[in-house]
Amino acid sequence: MGAQASVPHRTHARFRIHLEEIMKYLFRGFSCLLFLLFVLIPGCSKAPTEEELLKSATLHQSSEEFDAALDDFQSLIQLHPKSDKVPEALFAMGAIYLNSKKEYVKAESVYTKLTMDFPEHPTAQGAAYQRARIFLEHLHKPDSAIAAYELFLQRYPTSIPASAAKSELEDLKKKPTSGK
């Protein structure tokens, strides 16, 4: 009977050894898998190109998914700050804040960044003009509007909106309420 009792014990011990080997093997495999997932694979993925981000942002904007469009434009600016697409992204962001989200302070801020950082870009003229109009019509800051119109006319005297800006500036200066 003693011999029979030792056979199951030996089988159980062999099973336990095999189970421990299997667990070690699985643990090594799992460790390798985790390493691949968290270290190698993310390192292999590349950031989206400026063209991809601009295309995505434009699609979101045309689908009236304005928050997603703003995220893509912001990503383009952050990931590709030297890109020639940055002024376009800033102008589009200003338009979204102004016309769609009605966030006038943000619109003015984005337009200011565009006009200060990229004064020679074609979109800067429109941004400078929009700044003055935002100050006047939405933020009700006539003194800031006057300064913005004057800066616009100084920088872009031959631009298309220059004649409208001159007229609006003259009207604004005639009003006794400037001084706020």
C-alpha positions in Angstrom: 0.0 0.0 0.0 2.9 2.3 0.7 4.0 1.9 -3.0 0.6 2.8 -4.3 0.4 5.9 -2.1 3.7 7.2 -3.5 2.8 6.9 -7.2 0.0 9.5 -7.0 2.3 11.7 -5.0 5.0 11.5 -7.7 2.5 12.2 -10.4 1.2 15.2 -8.5 4.8 16.5 -8.1 5.5 16.1 -11.8 2.3 17.9 -12.6 3.2 20.7 -10.3 6.7 21.0 -12.0 5.1 21.1 -15.4 2.6 23.7 -14.2 5.3 25.9 -12.8 7.2 25.6 -16.1 4.1 26.5 -18.1 3.4 29.5 -15.8 7.0 30.7 -16.2 6.7 30.4 -20.0 3.4 32.2 -20.0 4.7 35.0 -17.7 7.7 35.5 -20.1 5.4 35.6 -23.0 3.0 38.0 -21.3 6.0 40.2 -20.3 7.2 40.3 -23.9 3.6 41.2 -25.1 3.4 44.0 -22.6 6.8 45.3 -23.7 5.6 45.3 -27.3 2.4 47.0 -26.5 3.7 49.8 -24.3 7.2 50.4 -25.6 7.8 49.3 -29.2 4.5 49.7 -30.9 3.7 53.3 -29.8 7.3 54.2 -30.7 6.7 52.9 -34.2 3.5 54.9 -34.8 4.1 58.3 -36.4 2.4 61.6 -35.7 -0.1 62.7 -38.4 1.3 64.9 -41.0 0.2 68.5 -41.3 -1.7 67.7 -44.5 -3.6 64.9 -42.7 -4.5 67.1 -39.8 -5.6 70.0 -42.1 -7.7 67.6 -44.1 -9.3 66.0 -41.0 -10.0 69.5 -39.5 -11.5 70.7 -42.7 -13.8 67.7 -42.9 -14.8 68.1 -39.3 -15.5 71.8 -39.9 -17.7 71.1 -43.0 -19.6 68.5 -41.0 -20.2 71.1 -38.2 -18.1 69.0 -35.8 -16.4 72.2 -34.5 -14.7 70.8 -31.3 -13.1 68.0 -33.3 -12.0 70.5 -36.0 -10.5 72.8 -33.3 -8.7 69.8 -31.8 -7.2 68.9 -35.2 -6.2 72.5 -36.0 -4.6 72.8 -32.5 -2.7 69.5 -33.1 -1.4 70.8 -36.4 -0.1 74.0 -34.7 1.5 72.0 -31.8 3.0 69.2 -33.8 4.1 71.2 -36.8 4.7 74.8 -35.5 7.0 75.7 -38.5 4.4 74.5 -41.1 3.1 76.9 -43.7 -0.3 75.6 -42.8 -0.3 77.2 -39.4 -1.7 80.5 -40.5 -4.6 78.7 -42.3 -5.3 76.7 -39.2 -5.3 79.8 -37.0 -7.6 81.7 -39.4 -10.0 78.7 -39.5 -10.0 78.5 -35.7 -10.8 82.2 -35.4 -13.7 81.7 -37.8 -15.1 78.8 -35.8 -14.8 80.7 -32.5 -16.4 83.8 -34.1 -19.2 82.4 -36.3 -20.0 78.9 -34.9 -19.2 78.9 -31.2 -19.7 82.6 -30.6 -16.6 82.7 -28.3 -15.5 86.2 -29.2 -12.6 86.5 -26.8 -11.1 83.3 -28.1 -11.7 84.4 -31.7 -10.0 87.7 -31.1 -7.1 86.0 -29.3 -6.5 83.6 -32.2 -6.8 86.4 -34.8 -4.2 88.4 -32.8 -1.8 85.5 -32.8 -2.2 85.2 -36.6 -1.7 88.9 -37.2 1.3 89.2 -34.9 3.1 85.9 -35.9 2.3 85.9 -39.6 1.7 89.5 -40.7 2.6 88.9 -44.3 0.4 85.8 -44.8 -2.7 86.6 -46.9 -5.0 85.5 -44.1 -3.5 88.1 -41.7 -5.4 90.9 -43.4 -8.8 89.3 -42.8 -7.8 88.4 -39.3 -6.7 92.0 -38.5 -10.0 93.4 -39.8 -12.1 90.8 -37.9 -10.3 91.7 -34.7 -11.5 95.3 -35.0 -15.0 94.2 -35.7 -15.0 91.8 -32.8 -13.9 94.6 -30.4 -16.6 96.8 -31.7 -19.6 94.5 -32.3 -19.2 91.7 -29.8 -16.9 92.9 -27.0 -18.2 96.5 -27.0 -14.7 98.0 -26.6 -14.7 101.0 -28.9 -11.2 102.2 -27.8 -9.8 98.7 -28.6 -11.7 98.7 -31.9 -10.2 102.1 -32.8 -6.7 100.8 -32.1 -7.3 97.6 -34.1 -8.8 99.5 -37.1 -5.8 101.9 -37.0 -3.3 99.0 -36.9 -5.2 97.3 -39.7 -5.1 100.4 -41.9 -1.4 101.0 -41.1 -0.4 97.4 -42.1 -2.9 96.8 -44.9 -3.9 100.2 -46.5 -4.5 98.7 -49.9 -6.4 95.6 -48.9 -10.0 94.9 -50.0 -11.6 95.8 -46.6 -9.5 98.9 -46.1 -12.2 101.3 -47.4 -14.8 99.7 -45.1 -12.4 99.9 -42.2 -11.7 103.6 -42.9 -15.4 104.4 -42.9 -16.1 102.3 -39.8 -13.2 104.0 -38.0 -14.4 107.5 -38.9 -17.9 106.7 -37.7 -16.5 105.2 -34.5 -14.4 108.3 -33.8 -17.5 110.5 -34.2 -19.4 108.7 -31.5 -19.1 110.3 -28.0 -19.1 106.9 -26.4 -15.5 106.1 -27.3 -13.6 106.3 -24.0 -14.9 103.0 -22.5 
